[in-house]
Amino acid sequence: MTQRPQNPPFSGHALVIDGSGTSLFVGILNLEGQWLAHQTVEGAPLETLFATTESCLDTAGLHFDGLSAFVYNTGPGSVLGLRLCAMAIETWSRLYPNARNLFAYNTLQFCAQTIRLDHTLPKEALLVSDWKKGAWNAVRFTSDKVDPTEVVDDATLASYTGPVFHLPQRKGWQKPPSNATTVSLDIHRFPELLPIDGLLTSTDSVELYTAATNTFQKWTPERHRAPV
């Protein structure tokens, strides 16, 4: 698949944070959409997010006030990881107004775009990941387009006749589909995907994907604050 050249939507350095999966990804993209630094670390984001972010900033020779944007994953994925990243970004964007610009991407839509690059798709394919027992977050896609994320049940998945791909989550509620090919979420491939229209969505605040309503909900830290 050939993409037309396109500059990133941000006007300077962007900090990319993804805590949706089995590992934490932190990276810094420059104005040309190339990595200045990036790290993937195992372990819960609560234990690794801040140290990994500082390490990437040091490698890139930057501080938070040298950023112009934050790029974050809305989900679906690890609820704890997504919320922790959301809380950190909301805090940093208030402390450093120059980086107030926020850009979001969806886990499955991002992953589906990498599959489009890596596989020849003769017809529609389906990418799924765990939501809860008997239900899956999913996107349908072809070599030309990726549909919005939806929820499918076991019956729909069992009757699907096209290629099926499975993206593991930090916690799995059920076995992967028997006919599925396992894939991974490779956030370091951002430079390859940035030219794709619609990959990133500008948001006024951090918004997280909610499978139950198939919509984005505004991140409200007060709802999730730990008791004191």
N, C-alpha and C positions, 0 to 999 in steps of 0.2 A: 504494500500500500504506500503510495507516494503522497506526502503532505506538502502543501505549499508553504514557503517560508512565512513565518509570522513571529513578531516580537512578543515577549511575554506581556501580560496586561499590567504588570507592576513597573514602576519607573526607576527602580533601584534594586538594592539587595533584598531578597526575600528569605525569611526563615520558614522552612518546611518542617512540620511536625506531624508524625503519624503514630498513634498508639493504639491502633485498631486491632492489631493482630497478635501473633505469638512473640513478636519482638518490637522494639521501639526504633523508629527511624527519625533522625534529625539531620537536616542538611541546609545549606545556604546556596541559593541560586543568585547569579549576577544578572545584570541587565540583559545580557544576551541569552539567558536561560541555561547557562552552564554552571556546573557545580564548582563552588570555591572550597567546599568541605562537605562531607557527609559521613555519618556513622550509623551502623545498625548494631544494636546491642540487645542481648537476651536479658530477661528479667522484667519484673513489673515496672511500669513507668514511674510509679511512686518512688522507686528507689534509684532510677537512672535518668529521668528526664532532665533535671536541672544541671547535673554534672555533665551530661552529654551535650546539652545546649551550650554550656560555657566552653567546653572543649572545641566544639565546631566554630564558635565565634573566635576563639583564640587562633585556631588554624587558619581562619580566613582573615585574621588581622582586623576584626571588627568588634564593636560593642553594640548593644541594643540600640543606642541612638544613631547608629549608622545603617539601620534597617529602614526599608520603606514599606514593607508589607509582611504579613503572616499568611502562609498557605497551610490549610489544615484539612483533615479528613472528617467528614460529617458522619461516617458510618455507612453501612452497618459494620459492627465489630464488637470488640470488648467494651462493654458499657463503662467499666471503671477507667480503662485507658483513655477512652474518648473524653470522658468528663474531666479527668485530670488535665489533659492537654487543653481542653476548652477553658478551664479555670486559669491555667497558666497564661494562655494567650490573651484572655480578657484582661488579666492583671498587667501584663507587659504592654499591651496596646494603650492602656491608660497612663502608665508611667512614662512611655516614650511615644508621644503623639505623632512623630514623624512616621511611625510604623503602624498607624491606625488602619491602613488599608487591609482588608481581609478578603481572602479568596478561598473558596471551598471546592472540594472534589468528593465524589462518592466512591466508596471502596470497590464495589462490583463493577461500576462503569469504568473506572480506571483499569481494573484488572482485565475487563473484557477488551479494552483497547489494546493491551499488550498481546492478548491472544490473537487479535486480528492481525497484528504485525508478524506473529510467529507461526501462524497456521493458515493453510489454504482451506477456506470454508465453502464447500459446494452449496450449502443451504444454511438456513437459520440454525444457530447453536444456542445452548442454554448454559449459563453460569450460575451455580447455586452455592449458598453457604448456610450454615445452621442459623435458624432463628429460635425455634423451640420444637419440642417433639411433635412430629407430624406436619411441620411447616418449615418452609425454606425461604430465605431472601433470594431473589433471582433477577437476572436480566437476560432478555433475549437479544441476540445480536446477529448481524450478518457481516459480510465483508465490507458493506457500505455504511452501516449505521448501528448504533447501540441504543436500545430502548430504555426508558426509565426503569428504575428498580421497582419490583413488585414482590408480592408474597404468593408462593404456590404451595399446594398441599401435596401429600404423598401420592394421591391418585393422579394428579396432573403430572407429577414428575415421572411416575411409572409408565404413563401412556405417551410420554414424549418420545418422538421417533428420531429427532436430530441428535447431533453430537452434544454430549453433556460434559461440563467441566465442573470441578468442585474445588472451592477455596476453603481450606481448613480455618477454623477459628481458635481462639485461645481456649475456649471451652466448647466441646462438642456434645450435643444432646442426642445424637444418633449416628449410626454408621454412615459413611459416604455412600452415595448411590453406587450399586454394583457395576454400572456401565459408565461411570464417570472417570475422567482423566484429572488427576490432582494437579493443581497449579498453585503458584505463589504470587503474593502481592509485591512486585519489585518497584518500590518507590524510587530507587536510584535511576530508573529509566525516564524520569520526568523530562529531561531534555528531548527525548525522542517524541514524547506525546504532546508537548506544549503547543506545537503547530495545529493541533486538532481543535476546531471550533467547538466550544461548549464544554471543554474539559474542565475549566475553572469557572466558577460562578462568584461574582462579587457579592459580598454580604455586608450588612451594616453592623452586625454583631455575630458572634459565634453561634451557629445553628447546627443541631444534631439531627440525624435521620431517625425517624420513629417508624418501625415496621408496622405497628398496629394500625396506623392511620395512613401509611404510605405518604407521609408529608414530612416537611422539615419543621422542627420546633425551636423557637428561640431559646438559647441557653440562659437559664436564670440561676445564678450561683446560690441565691438565698434558699432555693428549693432543696439543694443538695448539701448544704453546709453541715459539717459534722457537729454533733452535740458537744458542748463544753462542760 
